[in-house]
Amino acid sequence: MKYDVVIIGGGITGTGIAHELAKYQLKTILLESGTDVAFSATKQNGGVIHPGYDPHPGTLKAKLNPPGARMYPRLSKELGFKILHTGTLVVAYSDQDLKKVDELMDNARINGVEKVERLDFEQLHNREPHISDKALGALLANTTVMVDPFEVAIAFMENAMQNGVELGLCQKVRKIEKRAEEDFVVYTQDRQYETRFIVNAAGVHADDVAAMAGIHEYQVEGRHGNLCVLDKVLPIHTVMFPCPGPDTKGIALIPTVSGNFLIGSTATMREDKYDVTNDAHGIDELIKGAKMLLPDFDPRCIIRTFAGQRPVVLNNGNDFYIRESETVKGFIHAAGIQSPGIASSPAIAEYVRDLLANAGLDLKDKSDYNPYREPIPDFSDLSLEEQDALIKKDPAWGKIVCRCETVPEGEIIAAIHSTLGARTVEGVKRRTRAGMGRCQSGFCQYKVMQILSRELGIPEEQVLFEEQGAQVLYGKIKG
């Protein structure tokens, strides 16, 4: 099968590019090695849409972060994903920190970020009364919003698919050949794809994918980060960061669109860029960082910990690496997409589109392009009247499966049969929040597995937790 563009990688970057290219008369496919999109760094993320006060002026981050962040309110309405307006506080504890706040204010002005102000001690404590008494002041960025990154990636990809983009899941790229002047052949474990252009959005794997095409222009390492998920109990309503360091924005307290809170994240370079294990030292560091912002923080409200890897291109000034290959025409790198990658992703997609056009891709508008996506109903967010109407239409909407998050069977069935339907326990969780509550799926996981088995027409022993080969059950003990 021949394509105009093959996108490698189904995170927020790859799906955002797929969503952008769906507007044009192109044959495009996205290849993802996992069982779902948002399979790696995108799901291991706090979801803060940074407005752009942090990137150093003149960098690619500074160019793409502010416009990308400004697109989110419109995209939320078009694609049906949730956003939460929180604002961000960058909290100062010393005179040196206050100087850093002034630097960030200057960055915001140069980068074109609006509605940024400096708060003194009284203004800060009036806004967040429970913050540490040691906090002297803060930068307040009023336009910060929150998203669930995996919800955004799913929305990007579903809309792209509804507009003709193809998706290949469980397609791990093994080899890339440059067969002719304008053609590549991408080989996976069981298929091959001929294409004129490749967009490499493979996250921590980006340098490995580039090497398959004979490209050795950069090296990617992982910056490991631990995060904690908290119950819905913190007395704050603003994202709160300390003043940032050279490589990270620091350990933050983060309200989420679903009502939980996060602490995140640590930042440690590790030799193994695939290592997403938690460690006790990292969790202790998170708790210490939370108490610095909120002295009354109680670690007993932690309900889950997880970790992720930010893809960092070495010797690139801690910046994004987005450009056409220096040596192989038609091969576009979208690498090193670390923070603020989620916020920047819509602008990254447009930037990659322009790189493809400059490389010779003919972009003709699609006359029947539909920018809108209808999400599955979030039962817990509906009014009683709306819930009653769904239950009368289909009684499955009245059977609560996940009690912590009030997720009914009907919502799970809808998630399985949507355009990019859930095929795993974790896929259901990311689309419906079944299993994300206080009990962390202690009551609902087997019920979810039963529904997956029935709706997909497979035995329960074949239902995957997430990765290929990760069946939850292996057979009956007796009977």
Protein Blocks (a to p, Z undefined) as FASTA:
>chain_A
ZZfbdcedjbfklmmmmmmmmmpccddddddfbfbehklmmmmcghiacfhlmpcghiak
lmmmmmmmmmmmmmmmmnopacddebjadddfbfklmmmmmmmmmmmmmnopahiacddf
klmmmmmmmbcfklnbdcddfkbccddfklmmmmmmmmmmmnopacdehiacfbdcdfbf
kbccdddfkbccddfbdcdfehjmlmmmmmmnopafbccddddddddddddfbccfbdcd
ddddfkbgbjaddddfkopacddddddddfblmbccdcfklmmmmmmmmmmmmmmbcfkl
pcbdcdddddddehilopacddddfklghiacdehiacffklmmmmmmmmmmmmmmmnop
acdddfkbcfbdcddddfklpcfklmmmmmmmomklmmcfblmlopafklmmmmmmmmbd
cfbfklmmmmnopopamnnomlmmmmmmmmmmmmnopafklpcfklghiafbfbdfbZZ
